[in-house]
Amino acid sequence: MGRLPDRNQIDAWRKDITFSANLRGRDYTFNTTWGLFSPREIDAGTRLLLDRLEISEQDNCLDLGCGYGPLGVVLATEASAGKTIMLDKDFVAVEYSNKNLQLNGVDNAEAVLSNGFDAVNEQGHWDLVVSNIPAKVGKEMLSIYLFDALQLLAPNGKFYVVTVNGLRQYMKRNLTKMFGNYKKLKQGSHYTVAVATKEA
């Protein structure tokens, strides 16, 4: 067992982590902190999802489980005439998402504290719902996410998800049951990106 870190090291770890990333051809800057998911770089699943999204300028977007906000920041930047809401149950994630919106000059979005989609009221309003779904939320919560996404989406709206490959068959089976359709967009070595469409 190695030596315990000293006060200087602890103080250094308390400071914000800042990094830049090129996402969909644009440069962004993010502030993060230890304890949030993938605090030093954009994780492979998020990158895989971002590369497959079809975003229109007018889209109203929801980012479920936003973390420090890379998906939501990109959505709001590209859907500049729409509204983006970022949701997370971790108040630290919400704080950093709002910081990162400001840091990147995004003013058509906000991050809010929410258990799943509970903080969102406008059913049938949203064009895109996206989520890098955590693998460990449990099948009950996953079912709630899928049901609520369907209610919230506008006709022809799309629900994009990236999951670890271990959840691929679960998502295929349950999105097909819930939405009546499912399309696998990309399967990488660890993650799968899929989309389901709310039929008009």
C-alpha positions in Angstrom: 0.0 0.0 0.0 1.6 3.3 -1.1 2.0 6.5 0.8 -1.1 8.6 1.5 -1.3 11.8 -0.6 -0.2 14.9 1.3 -2.2 18.1 1.7 -0.7 19.7 -1.5 -1.8 16.7 -3.6 -5.3 16.8 -2.0 -5.6 20.5 -2.7 -4.6 20.0 -6.3 -7.2 17.4 -6.7 -9.9 19.7 -5.4 -9.3 22.2 -8.2 -11.4 22.0 -11.4 -10.1 19.9 -14.2 -10.2 21.8 -17.5 -9.8 20.2 -21.0 -10.7 21.0 -24.6 -12.3 18.6 -27.1 -13.2 18.7 -30.7 -16.7 17.3 -31.1 -18.5 17.1 -34.5 -15.9 19.5 -35.9 -16.1 22.2 -33.2 -13.8 23.0 -30.3 -15.3 23.0 -26.8 -13.9 23.6 -23.3 -15.1 21.7 -20.3 -14.6 22.2 -16.5 -15.1 19.0 -14.5 -14.2 17.6 -11.1 -13.3 14.2 -9.6 -16.4 12.2 -8.8 -18.1 13.0 -12.1 -18.0 10.4 -14.9 -14.9 10.6 -17.2 -13.7 13.9 -15.7 -10.5 14.2 -17.8 -11.8 13.5 -21.3 -14.9 12.8 -23.4 -15.6 9.0 -22.9 -15.7 6.7 -25.9 -19.4 6.0 -25.6 -20.3 9.7 -25.7 -18.1 10.2 -28.7 -19.6 7.3 -30.5 -23.1 8.7 -29.8 -22.2 12.2 -30.9 -20.9 11.0 -34.2 -24.2 9.3 -35.0 -26.7 12.1 -34.0 -28.8 13.8 -36.6 -29.5 17.3 -35.2 -31.6 20.1 -36.8 -31.3 23.7 -35.9 -34.9 23.9 -34.7 -34.8 20.8 -32.5 -35.9 20.8 -28.9 -33.6 18.4 -27.1 -33.4 16.5 -23.8 -30.1 15.1 -22.5 -30.8 12.4 -19.8 -28.0 11.8 -17.3 -26.0 14.7 -18.6 -23.0 14.5 -16.3 -20.9 17.7 -16.8 -22.7 18.3 -20.1 -20.8 17.3 -23.3 -23.9 15.9 -25.0 -26.2 18.8 -24.0 -23.6 21.5 -24.9 -23.2 20.1 -28.4 -27.0 19.6 -28.8 -27.8 23.2 -27.8 -25.0 24.6 -30.0 -26.2 22.8 -33.1 -29.9 23.1 -32.3 -29.5 26.8 -31.8 -33.1 27.8 -32.6 -34.5 25.1 -30.2 -34.3 24.6 -26.5 -32.2 22.0 -24.7 -32.7 20.7 -21.2 -30.0 18.6 -19.5 -31.1 16.3 -16.6 -29.1 14.6 -13.9 -29.8 13.4 -10.4 -26.4 14.5 -9.2 -26.4 18.2 -8.1 -22.6 18.4 -8.8 -23.2 17.3 -12.4 -26.0 19.9 -12.8 -23.7 22.6 -11.4 -20.9 21.7 -13.8 -23.2 21.4 -16.8 -24.5 24.9 -16.2 -20.9 26.1 -15.9 -20.0 24.5 -19.2 -23.0 26.0 -21.0 -21.7 29.4 -19.9 -18.1 28.6 -20.6 -19.0 27.7 -24.2 -21.4 30.6 -24.8 -24.5 28.5 -25.0 -27.7 30.4 -23.9 -30.5 28.2 -25.1 -30.1 25.4 -22.6 -30.1 24.7 -18.9 -29.3 21.8 -16.6 -31.8 20.8 -13.9 -31.8 18.4 -11.1 -34.1 15.4 -12.0 -34.6 11.8 -11.2 -34.9 10.5 -14.7 -37.3 12.8 -16.6 -39.3 13.8 -13.6 -38.5 17.5 -13.9 -39.8 17.7 -17.5 -43.5 18.5 -18.1 -43.9 19.2 -21.8 -45.0 15.8 -23.1 -45.1 15.4 -26.9 -42.8 18.4 -27.3 -39.3 17.1 -27.7 -37.6 16.3 -31.1 -34.5 14.5 -29.7 -33.9 12.7 -26.5 -30.3 11.4 -26.0 -28.7 9.4 -23.2 -25.4 7.8 -22.4 -27.3 5.4 -20.2 -25.5 4.1 -17.1 -25.3 0.3 -17.0 -26.1 0.0 -13.3 -29.4 1.8 -12.9 -31.4 -1.4 -13.0 -34.0 -2.7 -15.3 -36.9 -1.0 -13.5 -35.3 2.4 -14.0 -34.4 1.6 -17.6 -38.0 0.7 -18.3 -39.1 4.1 -16.8 -36.6 5.9 -19.0 -37.9 4.2 -22.1 -41.6 4.8 -21.2 -41.1 8.4 -20.3 -39.0 9.1 -23.4 -41.8 7.9 -25.6 -44.3 10.2 -23.9 -42.1 13.2 -24.1 -41.1 12.9 -27.7 -43.0 14.7 -30.5 -44.3 12.6 -33.4 -41.3 11.4 -35.4 -39.0 12.4 -32.6 -36.0 10.2 -31.9 -34.6 8.6 -28.8 -30.8 8.0 -29.2 -29.0 5.9 -26.7 -25.5 4.6 -26.2 -25.0 1.6 -23.8 -22.4 -0.9 -22.9 -22.6 -3.9 -25.2 -23.9 -6.0 -22.4 -27.2 -4.0 -22.6 -27.5 -4.2 -26.3 -30.0 -7.0 -26.5 -32.0 -5.6 -23.7 -32.3 -2.2 -25.4 -33.1 -3.9 -28.7 -35.9 -6.0 -27.2 -37.4 -3.2 -25.0 -37.1 -0.3 -27.5 -38.8 -2.5 -30.1 -41.6 -3.3 -27.6 -42.0 0.3 -26.4 -41.6 2.2 -29.7 -42.4 -0.5 -32.3 -39.0 0.0 -33.9 -35.2 -0.1 -33.2 -32.2 0.6 -35.3 -28.6 -0.1 -34.3 -26.4 2.7 -35.6 -23.0 1.5 -34.5 -21.5 -1.2 -32.4 -18.0 -0.5 -31.1 -15.7 -2.7 -29.0 -17.4 -1.7 -25.8 -20.5 0.4 -26.7 -23.5 0.3 -29.0 -25.4 3.3 -30.3 -29.1 2.8 -31.2 -32.1 4.9 -32.1 -35.9 4.5 -31.8 -38.4 6.8 -33.5 -41.8 7.8 -32.1 -44.2 6.9 -34.9 -46.5 9.7 -36.0 
